[in-house]
Amino acid sequence: MRKVDVSKRAGDFLKTRQKKQAKQISQKILSLGQNPMPSDSVKLTGSNFYRVDSGEFRIIYDFTDSIVRVVLVGKRNDSEVYRQFKNLN
């Protein structure tokens, strides 16, 4: 099992969600520690990052043999999460 590291930005986003949503997203993030390549993961073009959906939210992450690093969580129905991701690089 890989260690899961959640960035401050992703953690702050989770804190602003309702309890039920935060739990759902957190469970998906923790499951990435066991399987960082679930069937619904998609590699982002031009990077080593992947995205996976959890309900109406999108999780952006990368991983190595020992760690899964969640860099962003955002709403899936808008492109704000991708704008934030471009600003990280």
C-alpha positions, 0 to 999 in steps of 0.5 A: 500500500502506498502512502497518501499525501494530500496537498494543502490546497486539496486539504483546504478544499475538502474542509469547505465541503459538506461532511458527506461530500468530504467523506466520499472524496476522502474514501476515493483518495484513500483507495488510490493508496491501494490502487492508483490506477482504478478503471476510471483514471485518465492520464492528463495530456502532457504530464505525469498526472492523472485524474479520477472522479468522485461524484461531482468532484475531480481529483488530480494526482500522481504516484510513485512506487511508494506514494500517491500525491493528491495535488488538487480536488475540484468540481468536475462540471467546470474547468476551474480545476484545470486552470488551477492545475496549469498554474501549479506547473 
